[in-house]
Amino acid sequence: MNKWIPLVAATAVVLAGCQTPMSNTQKGATIGAIAGAVIGKGTGDHDKSRYVWGAAVGALAGGAIGAYMDKQEREFREELAGSGVEVIRDGDTIRLQLPSNITFGTDSAVIASNFDPVLNDVARVLQKYEKTTMVIEGHTDSTGSAEYNQRLSENRALAVRNHLNRNGVDARRLTAMGFGESQPIATNETESGRQLNRRVELRIVPNREQ
């Protein structure tokens, strides 16, 4: 049995099985805890696990986390100003929201060549702050079948992960996950809403000392 399947299943239960919706902060903390607990990484085919899991490299004590994440947030904002990437702070978590219309072509998991420099900037900042782990989340709108959207979201998350790894970010710090159409942030009834839902989010979480 593929040893990564229980981890994927556990994530699905935590994120999708709650009786009340989780806030972004709660979701980030949950994903970060699961990603940081995994040692090494694993991949599988589409019938098993399409997720790639990262593991913590360095760790921070509780009192140092806020200042460390403040500095990293400032550098992301400086590097990504005017790029179209939205930098969002949720407690001790930083989210980078990448709209798919500037990151990927329609129905494609190939990163647009003009977006390479932006991801290179992301990689540069990540390399300076090695006591954090990044969770790369792929999301789609509801156009097309759920299965197709799931696969597309996974492939886009993996494409971003592989690009960051090629540009110097330790693979052990990168976790790729696809959520398909399951987590919209806007209505799928309008084109503007669907465009917002087609996105990749990079969630940077601190590695806390145990």
N, C-alpha and C positions, 0 to 999 in steps of 0.2 A: 504493500500500500504506500502511495506517495505520502511522505511525512509532512508535506506542506498543506495537505487538504484540511486537517483539523484546524489549522490556523486561519485559513480562508473562511471556513465554516464559522469559527468563533467570531470573526469580524462581522460576518453577515448577521449573526444573531444579535450582536451588541448594537450594530448600527441600524438594522432594519426591524428588529423585534421589540423595540421599546414601546411602551404604551403611550408615552408622550414624546413629542419631537425633541431631539437633542439640540442644544445650542451649538454654534460653531466652536466655542471654547471647549465644551464637553466632548464633541466629536474629535477635535484635535487632540485632546488629552488621551482619549481612548485609543485612537489610531497610533499616537506616539508611544503609548505604553506597549501596545502589541508589537509594533515595529522594533522598538528598542529591546524587547525581550528575546527576539529571534537571533540566534548566533549563526552567522553565515548567510547564504542566500540560496534560493531554489527557483527553478522554473519548471513548467510542465506544459503539456499540450492543451488544446482548447477544451478537451473533455475532462481534464483533471484541473490543474491550477495554472492560470495565466499570470499569476502575480509573481513579482520578484521582491524578495524581502531583504532589507538591510539591517545592520546591527550597529549599536552604539560603538563609537571609537574612543571618545573622551567623555568626561562627566563633569558636572558643575554642582557645587554645594548650593543649598537653598538660597542663602543670602546673596549669592553672586549672580543668580540667574537673571534678575530684572535688568541690571546694568549691562550684562553681556548681550541680552536680546535688544536693549535700547540701541547699543552701538551698531549691532548688525542691521537693525531696522533703518537707522540713519544712512548706512552705506547702501542698502538696497534702494532707498528713495533717491539718493544722489545718482547712483549708477543707472537707474531705470527711468529717470525723469524724461517725459516726452515719448516714451517707448510704446505706450498703450497698455502697459502692464500696471494693474492696480495693486498697490501695497496696502495690506489691511492688517492691523494689529488686534489680536484677540487674546488678552491677558499676556501670558508668556509665550504665545504662539504667533508667528508671522505667517500671513498667507499672501502669496503672489498669484493673482488671478489673470490668466492669459486667455483672452478671447480667441476662439478658434479661427475667426475670420482674418486675423493677422498672423496666426501661427501655422495653420494647415490649409491646404486647398480643400474644396468641397469633397466629402467622402474619401479623404485621403489621410493617411497616417505619416506622410512624408513632411517633415518640417520645412516650411517655406524658407528659401535661401536667404531672403532679406531679413529673416528673424534670427538667423544664426548669431549675429553680433550681440543681440539682446540676451540670448541664452549663455553666450560666452561671458557677459557681464555678471549674470547670475552665478555661473561657475566660479568666477574670480572672487566674488564675495564669500561664497560657501567655503572655498579653500582657506580663507582667513579665519573662519569661525568653525573649527573642526569639532567643537563640543556640541554640535547640533546635528539632528537627523532630519532628512527631508522625506516627506511622503508626497508622491506625485499622483494626483487623482485625475483620471479622465472622465468627462461627462459629455452627454449628447442631448439633443432634443428628442422628441418622441416620433419624429418622422422615420418611417421604416419599421422593420420588425425589432422586437426587443432583443432577439439574439444577435442581429446584425449590429445594433447600437452597442450592445455589450462588448462585442469583439472590437469594434472601432474604438471605443473608449479605452480598452486595454492596450491596443496597439499604439494609440497616441501617447498614453502614459509611458509605455516602454520606449517609444522613440525619444521622448524628452529625457528619460533616465539614461539611455545609451549615449545621447549627445553630451549630457553633463559628465558622464563617466569618461568619455573620450577627451573631454577638455579638463581633466585633472581631478575631478571629484571622486573620492574613494567610493567604490561601488558598495562597500559595507554600510555607507551612510544613506543609501538611496533605496526607497521602497516604492514600487509602482503598483497602482491599483486602478481597476476600471469599475465605474458605477453605472455605465450605460445611461439610460433615461430616468433612473430611479430617484435622482436628487435635483429636480429643477429649482432654479432660483427665480423664475418668472413663468408666466403663462406660456403654454405651447400653442395657444390659439392664435397668436399673432406672429408675424415674421420677426419683429423686434424682440419679442419674448424668446422665440426659438434661438435667435442669435446669441442672446445672453446665456441660454442653457448649454450651447455648444462651447465648451471651455475646458481648459486644463488648469487645475489649481495646484500650486506648490505650497505645501504646508511644512514650515520649518519649526521643529520642536526641540527644546533643550534636553540634553541627556542629563538626567538627575542622578546624583550619587545615591546609591542604595543604602 
